Protein backbone atom coordinates (compact mmCIF):
# COMPACT_ATOMS: atom_id res chain seq x y z
CA UNK A 1 0.00 0.00 0.00
CA UNK A 2 1.19 3.50 -0.85
CA UNK A 3 0.42 6.06 1.89
CA UNK A 4 0.28 9.86 1.77
CA UNK A 5 -0.44 12.89 3.91
CA UNK A 6 -2.21 15.71 2.07
CA UNK A 7 -2.24 19.28 3.40
CA UNK A 8 -5.14 21.64 2.70
CA UNK A 9 -4.43 25.37 2.80
CA UNK A 10 -7.76 27.21 2.77
CA UNK A 11 -7.75 29.96 0.15
CA UNK A 12 -11.36 30.89 1.01
CA UNK A 13 -13.49 30.10 4.09
CA UNK A 14 -14.73 26.50 4.31
CA UNK A 15 -18.30 25.61 5.31
CA UNK A 16 -18.59 21.86 5.81
CA UNK A 17 -22.19 21.55 6.98
CA UNK A 18 -23.01 20.32 10.47
CA UNK A 19 -25.05 17.30 11.56
CA UNK A 20 -27.43 19.55 13.48
CA UNK A 21 -28.75 23.10 13.33
CA UNK A 22 -29.33 25.18 16.44
CA UNK A 23 -31.96 27.84 15.88
CA UNK A 24 -30.91 30.02 12.95
CA UNK A 25 -27.26 28.95 13.15
CA UNK A 26 -25.99 26.86 10.23
CA UNK A 27 -23.14 25.14 12.02
CA UNK A 28 -20.18 23.23 10.63
CA UNK A 29 -19.11 19.62 11.09
CA UNK A 30 -17.43 19.11 14.47
CA UNK A 31 -15.72 16.22 16.21
CA UNK A 32 -18.06 14.85 18.85
CA UNK A 33 -15.39 14.54 21.57
CA UNK A 34 -13.41 17.77 21.03
CA UNK A 35 -15.85 20.13 19.24
CA UNK A 36 -13.04 21.02 16.81
CA UNK A 37 -14.19 21.66 13.21
CA UNK A 38 -13.14 19.11 10.60
CA UNK A 39 -13.74 18.07 7.00
CA UNK A 40 -15.33 14.58 6.88
CA UNK A 41 -13.65 11.93 4.78
CA UNK A 42 -16.98 11.31 3.01
CA UNK A 43 -16.85 14.89 1.69
CA UNK A 44 -13.25 14.46 0.55
CA UNK A 45 -13.91 11.13 -1.14
CA UNK A 46 -17.15 12.30 -2.77
CA UNK A 47 -15.61 15.42 -4.28
CA UNK A 48 -12.49 13.67 -5.55
CA UNK A 49 -14.56 10.83 -7.00
CA UNK A 50 -16.96 13.20 -8.76
CA UNK A 51 -14.07 15.07 -10.41
CA UNK A 52 -12.47 11.86 -11.68
CA UNK A 53 -15.74 10.27 -12.83
CA UNK A 54 -16.69 13.37 -14.83
CA UNK A 55 -13.87 12.76 -17.29
CA UNK A 56 -14.89 12.57 -20.97
CA UNK A 57 -13.13 9.23 -21.46
CA UNK A 58 -15.63 6.37 -20.84
CA UNK A 59 -12.87 3.86 -20.13
CA UNK A 60 -11.40 6.26 -17.57
CA UNK A 61 -14.83 6.62 -15.93
CA UNK A 62 -15.14 2.85 -15.60
CA UNK A 63 -11.63 2.62 -14.18
CA UNK A 64 -12.50 5.33 -11.65
CA UNK A 65 -15.53 3.27 -10.59
CA UNK A 66 -13.28 0.28 -9.99
CA UNK A 67 -10.74 2.44 -8.15
CA UNK A 68 -13.30 3.93 -5.72
CA UNK A 69 -15.53 0.84 -5.57
CA UNK A 70 -18.69 0.27 -7.54
CA UNK A 71 -21.86 1.76 -6.05
CA UNK A 72 -24.91 -0.24 -5.06
CA UNK A 73 -27.12 -0.36 -8.17
CA UNK A 74 -29.56 -2.66 -9.99
CA UNK A 75 -29.51 -5.18 -7.16
CA UNK A 76 -25.73 -5.64 -7.34
CA UNK A 77 -23.63 -5.43 -4.20
CA UNK A 78 -21.11 -2.55 -3.88
CA UNK A 79 -17.46 -3.50 -4.31
CA UNK A 80 -14.42 -2.55 -2.26
CA UNK A 81 -12.30 0.19 -3.77
CA UNK A 82 -8.54 0.55 -4.09
CA UNK A 83 -8.25 3.81 -2.13
CA UNK A 84 -9.11 5.05 1.37
CA UNK A 85 -9.34 8.51 2.96
CA UNK A 86 -9.39 9.66 6.58
CA UNK A 87 -10.99 12.86 7.92
CA UNK A 88 -9.15 16.17 7.41
CA UNK A 89 -8.39 17.65 10.83
CA UNK A 90 -6.93 20.94 11.99
CA UNK A 91 -3.17 21.46 12.07
CA UNK A 92 -2.70 25.26 12.06
CA UNK A 93 -5.44 27.84 12.68
CA UNK A 94 -5.15 31.61 11.99
CA UNK A 95 -5.90 33.94 14.90
CA UNK A 96 -6.00 37.75 15.00
CA UNK A 97 -3.26 39.31 17.09
CA UNK A 98 -3.17 42.91 18.33
CA UNK A 99 0.63 42.73 18.41
CA UNK A 100 1.37 40.73 15.22
CA UNK A 101 -1.68 41.27 12.98
CA UNK A 102 -2.32 37.54 12.90
CA UNK A 103 -0.52 34.30 13.80
CA UNK A 104 -1.15 30.59 13.32
CA UNK A 105 -1.85 28.57 16.45
CA UNK A 106 -1.51 24.84 17.05
CA UNK A 107 -1.46 22.59 20.11
CA UNK A 108 0.05 19.27 21.26
CA UNK A 109 -3.14 17.37 20.37
CA UNK A 110 -3.07 18.50 16.72
CA UNK A 111 0.67 17.88 16.47
CA UNK A 112 0.28 14.42 18.00
CA UNK A 113 -2.39 13.50 15.45
CA UNK A 114 -0.14 14.70 12.63
CA UNK A 115 2.87 12.85 14.02
CA UNK A 116 1.01 9.51 13.97
CA UNK A 117 0.95 9.56 10.16
CA UNK A 118 4.55 10.66 9.54
CA UNK A 119 7.20 8.03 8.72
CA UNK A 120 8.84 6.72 11.92
CA UNK A 121 6.98 9.40 13.95
CA UNK A 122 9.74 11.99 14.46
CA UNK A 123 7.98 14.48 16.75
CA UNK A 124 7.10 12.35 19.79
CA UNK A 125 9.82 13.78 22.07
CA UNK A 126 9.13 17.33 20.87
CA UNK A 127 5.40 17.02 21.61
CA UNK A 128 6.05 15.58 25.08
CA UNK A 129 8.34 18.54 25.74
CA UNK A 130 5.63 20.97 24.58
CA UNK A 131 3.08 19.43 26.96
CA UNK A 132 5.50 19.64 29.88
CA UNK A 133 6.36 23.29 29.24
CA UNK A 134 2.76 24.37 28.63
CA UNK A 135 1.56 22.67 31.80
CA UNK A 136 4.21 24.57 33.75
CA UNK A 137 5.24 28.22 33.65
CA UNK A 138 5.05 28.73 29.87
CA UNK A 139 1.83 29.87 28.22
CA UNK A 140 3.05 29.75 24.61
CA UNK A 141 5.96 28.48 22.50
CA UNK A 142 6.68 30.79 19.58
CA UNK A 143 8.55 30.76 16.27
CA UNK A 144 9.60 34.44 16.41
CA UNK A 145 11.17 37.00 18.75
CA UNK A 146 8.91 39.31 20.73
CA UNK A 147 8.62 40.82 24.20
CA UNK A 148 4.86 40.29 24.35
CA UNK A 149 2.17 38.50 22.40
CA UNK A 150 -1.53 39.12 21.96
CA UNK A 151 -3.76 36.25 20.87
CA UNK A 152 -6.88 38.15 19.90
CA UNK A 153 -7.19 40.32 23.04
CA UNK A 154 -5.35 38.01 25.45
CA UNK A 155 -1.90 39.29 26.43
CA UNK A 156 1.02 36.95 27.15
CA UNK A 157 4.11 38.58 28.68
CA UNK A 158 7.68 37.78 27.70
CA UNK A 159 8.40 35.67 30.80
CA UNK A 160 5.57 33.30 29.81
CA UNK A 161 6.92 32.83 26.26
CA UNK A 162 9.62 30.47 25.00
CA UNK A 163 11.09 30.11 21.49
CA UNK A 164 10.49 26.92 19.53
CA UNK A 165 13.94 25.31 19.34
CA UNK A 166 13.59 21.95 17.67
CA UNK A 167 15.10 21.37 14.23
CA UNK A 168 13.18 18.14 13.58
CA UNK A 169 9.92 20.10 13.94
CA UNK A 170 10.97 22.92 11.62
CA UNK A 171 12.23 20.35 9.10
CA UNK A 172 8.78 18.73 8.97
CA UNK A 173 7.15 22.15 8.50
CA UNK A 174 9.43 23.01 5.60
CA UNK A 175 8.44 19.86 3.71
CA UNK A 176 5.07 21.39 2.83
CA UNK A 177 5.67 25.12 3.28
CA UNK A 178 8.96 25.76 1.44
CA UNK A 179 7.50 25.32 -2.07
CA UNK A 180 4.13 26.89 -1.21
CA UNK A 181 3.04 30.44 -2.01
CA UNK A 182 4.95 33.18 -0.22
CA UNK A 183 2.18 33.70 2.30
CA UNK A 184 2.12 30.12 3.61
CA UNK A 185 5.92 29.95 3.57
CA UNK A 186 5.83 32.45 6.45
CA UNK A 187 4.04 29.95 8.71
CA UNK A 188 7.14 28.75 10.63
CA UNK A 189 7.92 32.36 11.61
CA UNK A 190 4.34 33.19 12.65
CA UNK A 191 3.59 30.03 14.63
CA UNK A 192 2.42 29.77 18.25
CA UNK A 193 1.99 26.50 20.17
CA UNK A 194 -0.45 26.71 23.07
CA UNK A 195 -2.21 24.27 25.39
CA UNK A 196 -5.05 22.13 24.02
CA UNK A 197 -7.73 23.88 26.09
CA UNK A 198 -6.50 27.35 25.08
CA UNK A 199 -6.52 26.27 21.44
CA UNK A 200 -10.11 25.07 21.75
CA UNK A 201 -11.24 28.41 23.16
CA UNK A 202 -9.46 30.47 20.50
CA UNK A 203 -10.77 28.31 17.65
CA UNK A 204 -14.32 28.78 18.88
CA UNK A 205 -13.98 32.57 18.90
CA UNK A 206 -11.93 32.54 15.67
CA UNK A 207 -14.50 30.85 13.43
CA UNK A 208 -15.95 33.06 10.72
CA UNK A 209 -19.66 33.80 11.25
CA UNK A 210 -21.86 35.67 8.80
CA UNK A 211 -25.48 36.73 9.09
CA UNK A 212 -27.63 36.33 5.97
CA UNK A 213 -31.14 37.55 5.23
CA UNK A 214 -33.50 37.24 2.26
CA UNK A 215 -35.17 40.39 0.94
CA UNK A 216 -38.77 40.65 -0.20
CA UNK A 217 -39.23 40.85 -3.97
CA UNK A 218 -39.16 44.44 -5.25
CA UNK A 219 -38.48 45.74 -1.72
CA UNK A 220 -35.38 46.35 0.35
CA UNK A 221 -36.96 44.87 3.47
CA UNK A 222 -36.31 41.53 5.14
CA UNK A 223 -38.68 38.67 4.38
CA UNK A 224 -40.18 37.20 7.52
CA UNK A 225 -38.31 34.31 9.12
CA UNK A 226 -35.44 34.40 6.60
CA UNK A 227 -32.63 35.25 8.98
CA UNK A 228 -29.74 32.84 9.48
CA UNK A 229 -26.13 32.80 10.63
CA UNK A 230 -23.46 30.64 8.95
CA UNK A 231 -20.20 29.31 10.38
CA UNK A 232 -17.02 28.62 8.42
CA UNK A 233 -13.36 27.88 9.02
CA UNK A 234 -11.46 31.03 8.00
CA UNK A 235 -9.12 31.30 5.04
CA UNK A 236 -5.44 30.52 5.79
CA UNK A 237 -6.44 27.55 7.99
CA UNK A 238 -4.27 24.46 7.39
CA UNK A 239 -5.74 20.97 7.73
CA UNK A 240 -4.31 17.58 6.82
CA UNK A 241 -5.63 14.13 5.99
CA UNK A 242 -3.94 10.76 5.51
CA UNK A 243 -4.93 8.52 2.63
CA UNK A 244 -3.64 5.47 0.83
CA UNK A 245 -3.78 3.45 -2.38
CA UNK A 246 -4.12 -0.33 -2.18
CA UNK A 247 -2.66 -2.80 -4.67
CA UNK A 248 -4.76 -3.01 -7.88
CA UNK A 249 -7.34 -5.76 -8.29
CA UNK A 250 -6.66 -5.96 -12.01
CA UNK A 251 -3.19 -5.14 -13.29
CA UNK A 252 -3.03 -1.88 -15.32
CA UNK A 253 -6.80 -1.19 -15.23
CA UNK A 254 -6.57 1.76 -12.81
CA UNK A 255 -3.05 3.00 -13.66
CA UNK A 256 -4.27 6.25 -15.24
CA UNK A 257 -6.67 6.93 -12.35
CA UNK A 258 -3.83 6.47 -9.87
CA UNK A 259 -1.67 8.93 -11.78
CA UNK A 260 -4.52 11.45 -12.03
CA UNK A 261 -5.46 11.35 -8.33
CA UNK A 262 -1.87 12.12 -7.37
CA UNK A 263 -1.92 15.12 -9.72
CA UNK A 264 -5.35 16.20 -8.48
CA UNK A 265 -4.25 16.14 -4.84
CA UNK A 266 -1.46 18.60 -5.62
CA UNK A 267 -3.80 21.09 -7.27
CA UNK A 268 -6.71 23.36 -6.26
CA UNK A 269 -10.12 21.92 -5.43
CA UNK A 270 -13.36 23.19 -3.94
CA UNK A 271 -14.90 21.36 -0.97
CA UNK A 272 -17.92 21.81 1.26
CA UNK A 273 -21.04 23.91 0.75
CA UNK A 274 -21.80 27.41 -0.56
CA UNK A 275 -19.74 26.85 -3.72
CA UNK A 276 -21.65 29.64 -5.48
CA UNK A 277 -20.27 32.08 -2.90
CA UNK A 278 -16.70 30.92 -3.54
CA UNK A 279 -16.42 28.97 -0.31
CA UNK A 280 -14.14 25.99 0.10
CA UNK A 281 -11.28 26.65 -2.33
CA UNK A 282 -8.14 24.92 -1.08
CA UNK A 283 -4.58 24.44 -2.29
CA UNK A 284 -3.55 20.82 -1.83
CA UNK A 285 -0.10 19.36 -1.35
CA UNK A 286 0.49 15.62 -0.99
CA UNK A 287 3.62 14.04 0.43
CA UNK A 288 4.36 10.31 0.46
CA UNK A 289 4.75 8.90 3.96
CA UNK A 290 6.00 5.53 2.79
CA UNK A 291 8.98 4.34 4.88
CA UNK A 292 12.16 4.31 2.80
CA UNK A 293 12.59 0.54 3.21
CA UNK A 294 9.13 -0.09 1.71
CA UNK A 295 9.74 2.33 -1.16
CA UNK A 296 12.98 0.58 -2.08
CA UNK A 297 11.34 -2.84 -2.01
C-alpha positions as CSV (number, residue, x, y, z in Angstrom):
1,X,0.0,0.0,0.0
2,X,1.2,3.5,-0.8
3,X,0.4,6.1,1.9
4,X,0.3,9.9,1.8
5,X,-0.4,12.9,3.9
6,X,-2.2,15.7,2.1
7,X,-2.2,19.3,3.4
8,X,-5.1,21.6,2.7
9,X,-4.4,25.4,2.8
10,X,-7.8,27.2,2.8
11,X,-7.7,30.0,0.2
12,X,-11.4,30.9,1.0
13,X,-13.5,30.1,4.1
14,X,-14.7,26.5,4.3
15,X,-18.3,25.6,5.3
16,X,-18.6,21.9,5.8
17,X,-22.2,21.6,7.0
18,X,-23.0,20.3,10.5
19,X,-25.0,17.3,11.6
20,X,-27.4,19.6,13.5
21,X,-28.8,23.1,13.3
22,X,-29.3,25.2,16.4
23,X,-32.0,27.8,15.9
24,X,-30.9,30.0,13.0
25,X,-27.3,29.0,13.1
26,X,-26.0,26.9,10.2
27,X,-23.1,25.1,12.0
28,X,-20.2,23.2,10.6
29,X,-19.1,19.6,11.1
30,X,-17.4,19.1,14.5
31,X,-15.7,16.2,16.2
32,X,-18.1,14.8,18.8
33,X,-15.4,14.5,21.6
34,X,-13.4,17.8,21.0
35,X,-15.8,20.1,19.2
36,X,-13.0,21.0,16.8
37,X,-14.2,21.7,13.2
38,X,-13.1,19.1,10.6
39,X,-13.7,18.1,7.0
40,X,-15.3,14.6,6.9
41,X,-13.6,11.9,4.8
42,X,-17.0,11.3,3.0
43,X,-16.8,14.9,1.7
44,X,-13.3,14.5,0.5
45,X,-13.9,11.1,-1.1
46,X,-17.2,12.3,-2.8
47,X,-15.6,15.4,-4.3
48,X,-12.5,13.7,-5.5
49,X,-14.6,10.8,-7.0
50,X,-17.0,13.2,-8.8
51,X,-14.1,15.1,-10.4
52,X,-12.5,11.9,-11.7
53,X,-15.7,10.3,-12.8
54,X,-16.7,13.4,-14.8
55,X,-13.9,12.8,-17.3
56,X,-14.9,12.6,-21.0
57,X,-13.1,9.2,-21.5
58,X,-15.6,6.4,-20.8
59,X,-12.9,3.9,-20.1
60,X,-11.4,6.3,-17.6
61,X,-14.8,6.6,-15.9
62,X,-15.1,2.8,-15.6
63,X,-11.6,2.6,-14.2
64,X,-12.5,5.3,-11.7
65,X,-15.5,3.3,-10.6
66,X,-13.3,0.3,-10.0
67,X,-10.7,2.4,-8.1
68,X,-13.3,3.9,-5.7
69,X,-15.5,0.8,-5.6
70,X,-18.7,0.3,-7.5
71,X,-21.9,1.8,-6.0
72,X,-24.9,-0.2,-5.1
73,X,-27.1,-0.4,-8.2
74,X,-29.6,-2.7,-10.0
75,X,-29.5,-5.2,-7.2
76,X,-25.7,-5.6,-7.3
77,X,-23.6,-5.4,-4.2
78,X,-21.1,-2.6,-3.9
79,X,-17.5,-3.5,-4.3
80,X,-14.4,-2.5,-2.3
81,X,-12.3,0.2,-3.8
82,X,-8.5,0.6,-4.1
83,X,-8.3,3.8,-2.1
84,X,-9.1,5.0,1.4
85,X,-9.3,8.5,3.0
86,X,-9.4,9.7,6.6
87,X,-11.0,12.9,7.9
88,X,-9.2,16.2,7.4
89,X,-8.4,17.6,10.8
90,X,-6.9,20.9,12.0
91,X,-3.2,21.5,12.1
92,X,-2.7,25.3,12.1
93,X,-5.4,27.8,12.7
94,X,-5.1,31.6,12.0
95,X,-5.9,33.9,14.9
96,X,-6.0,37.7,15.0
97,X,-3.3,39.3,17.1
98,X,-3.2,42.9,18.3
99,X,0.6,42.7,18.4
100,X,1.4,40.7,15.2
101,X,-1.7,41.3,13.0
102,X,-2.3,37.5,12.9
103,X,-0.5,34.3,13.8
104,X,-1.2,30.6,13.3
105,X,-1.9,28.6,16.4
106,X,-1.5,24.8,17.1
107,X,-1.5,22.6,20.1
108,X,0.1,19.3,21.3
109,X,-3.1,17.4,20.4
110,X,-3.1,18.5,16.7
111,X,0.7,17.9,16.5
112,X,0.3,14.4,18.0
113,X,-2.4,13.5,15.4
114,X,-0.1,14.7,12.6
115,X,2.9,12.9,14.0
116,X,1.0,9.5,14.0
117,X,1.0,9.6,10.2
118,X,4.5,10.7,9.5
119,X,7.2,8.0,8.7
120,X,8.8,6.7,11.9
121,X,7.0,9.4,14.0
122,X,9.7,12.0,14.5
123,X,8.0,14.5,16.7
124,X,7.1,12.4,19.8
125,X,9.8,13.8,22.1
126,X,9.1,17.3,20.9
127,X,5.4,17.0,21.6
128,X,6.0,15.6,25.1
129,X,8.3,18.5,25.7
130,X,5.6,21.0,24.6
131,X,3.1,19.4,27.0
132,X,5.5,19.6,29.9
133,X,6.4,23.3,29.2
134,X,2.8,24.4,28.6
135,X,1.6,22.7,31.8
136,X,4.2,24.6,33.8
137,X,5.2,28.2,33.6
138,X,5.1,28.7,29.9
139,X,1.8,29.9,28.2
140,X,3.1,29.7,24.6
141,X,6.0,28.5,22.5
142,X,6.7,30.8,19.6
143,X,8.6,30.8,16.3
144,X,9.6,34.4,16.4
145,X,11.2,37.0,18.8
146,X,8.9,39.3,20.7
147,X,8.6,40.8,24.2
148,X,4.9,40.3,24.4
149,X,2.2,38.5,22.4
150,X,-1.5,39.1,22.0
151,X,-3.8,36.3,20.9
152,X,-6.9,38.1,19.9
153,X,-7.2,40.3,23.0
154,X,-5.4,38.0,25.5
155,X,-1.9,39.3,26.4
156,X,1.0,37.0,27.2
157,X,4.1,38.6,28.7
158,X,7.7,37.8,27.7
159,X,8.4,35.7,30.8
160,X,5.6,33.3,29.8
161,X,6.9,32.8,26.3
162,X,9.6,30.5,25.0
163,X,11.1,30.1,21.5
164,X,10.5,26.9,19.5
165,X,13.9,25.3,19.3
166,X,13.6,22.0,17.7
167,X,15.1,21.4,14.2
168,X,13.2,18.1,13.6
169,X,9.9,20.1,13.9
170,X,11.0,22.9,11.6
171,X,12.2,20.3,9.1
172,X,8.8,18.7,9.0
173,X,7.2,22.1,8.5
174,X,9.4,23.0,5.6
175,X,8.4,19.9,3.7
176,X,5.1,21.4,2.8
177,X,5.7,25.1,3.3
178,X,9.0,25.8,1.4
179,X,7.5,25.3,-2.1
180,X,4.1,26.9,-1.2
181,X,3.0,30.4,-2.0
182,X,5.0,33.2,-0.2
183,X,2.2,33.7,2.3
184,X,2.1,30.1,3.6
185,X,5.9,29.9,3.6
186,X,5.8,32.4,6.4
187,X,4.0,30.0,8.7
188,X,7.1,28.7,10.6
189,X,7.9,32.4,11.6
190,X,4.3,33.2,12.6
191,X,3.6,30.0,14.6
192,X,2.4,29.8,18.3
193,X,2.0,26.5,20.2
194,X,-0.4,26.7,23.1
195,X,-2.2,24.3,25.4
196,X,-5.1,22.1,24.0
197,X,-7.7,23.9,26.1
198,X,-6.5,27.3,25.1
199,X,-6.5,26.3,21.4
200,X,-10.1,25.1,21.7
201,X,-11.2,28.4,23.2
202,X,-9.5,30.5,20.5
203,X,-10.8,28.3,17.6
204,X,-14.3,28.8,18.9
205,X,-14.0,32.6,18.9
206,X,-11.9,32.5,15.7
207,X,-14.5,30.9,13.4
208,X,-16.0,33.1,10.7
209,X,-19.7,33.8,11.3
210,X,-21.9,35.7,8.8
211,X,-25.5,36.7,9.1
212,X,-27.6,36.3,6.0
213,X,-31.1,37.5,5.2
214,X,-33.5,37.2,2.3
215,X,-35.2,40.4,0.9
216,X,-38.8,40.7,-0.2
217,X,-39.2,40.8,-4.0
218,X,-39.2,44.4,-5.2
219,X,-38.5,45.7,-1.7
220,X,-35.4,46.4,0.4
221,X,-37.0,44.9,3.5
222,X,-36.3,41.5,5.1
223,X,-38.7,38.7,4.4
224,X,-40.2,37.2,7.5
225,X,-38.3,34.3,9.1
226,X,-35.4,34.4,6.6
227,X,-32.6,35.3,9.0
228,X,-29.7,32.8,9.5
229,X,-26.1,32.8,10.6
230,X,-23.5,30.6,9.0
231,X,-20.2,29.3,10.4
232,X,-17.0,28.6,8.4
233,X,-13.4,27.9,9.0
234,X,-11.5,31.0,8.0
235,X,-9.1,31.3,5.0
236,X,-5.4,30.5,5.8
237,X,-6.4,27.6,8.0
238,X,-4.3,24.5,7.4
239,X,-5.7,21.0,7.7
240,X,-4.3,17.6,6.8
241,X,-5.6,14.1,6.0
242,X,-3.9,10.8,5.5
243,X,-4.9,8.5,2.6
244,X,-3.6,5.5,0.8
245,X,-3.8,3.5,-2.4
246,X,-4.1,-0.3,-2.2
247,X,-2.7,-2.8,-4.7
248,X,-4.8,-3.0,-7.9
249,X,-7.3,-5.8,-8.3
250,X,-6.7,-6.0,-12.0
251,X,-3.2,-5.1,-13.3
252,X,-3.0,-1.9,-15.3
253,X,-6.8,-1.2,-15.2
254,X,-6.6,1.8,-12.8
255,X,-3.1,3.0,-13.7
256,X,-4.3,6.3,-15.2
257,X,-6.7,6.9,-12.4
258,X,-3.8,6.5,-9.9
259,X,-1.7,8.9,-11.8
260,X,-4.5,11.4,-12.0
261,X,-5.5,11.4,-8.3
262,X,-1.9,12.1,-7.4
263,X,-1.9,15.1,-9.7
264,X,-5.4,16.2,-8.5
265,X,-4.3,16.1,-4.8
266,X,-1.5,18.6,-5.6
267,X,-3.8,21.1,-7.3
268,X,-6.7,23.4,-6.3
269,X,-10.1,21.9,-5.4
270,X,-13.4,23.2,-3.9
271,X,-14.9,21.4,-1.0
272,X,-17.9,21.8,1.3
273,X,-21.0,23.9,0.8
274,X,-21.8,27.4,-0.6
275,X,-19.7,26.8,-3.7
276,X,-21.6,29.6,-5.5
277,X,-20.3,32.1,-2.9
278,X,-16.7,30.9,-3.5
279,X,-16.4,29.0,-0.3
280,X,-14.1,26.0,0.1
281,X,-11.3,26.7,-2.3
282,X,-8.1,24.9,-1.1
283,X,-4.6,24.4,-2.3
284,X,-3.5,20.8,-1.8
285,X,-0.1,19.4,-1.4
286,X,0.5,15.6,-1.0
287,X,3.6,14.0,0.4
288,X,4.4,10.3,0.5
289,X,4.7,8.9,4.0
290,X,6.0,5.5,2.8
291,X,9.0,4.3,4.9
292,X,12.2,4.3,2.8
293,X,12.6,0.5,3.2
294,X,9.1,-0.1,1.7
295,X,9.7,2.3,-1.2
296,X,13.0,0.6,-2.1
297,X,11.3,-2.8,-2.0
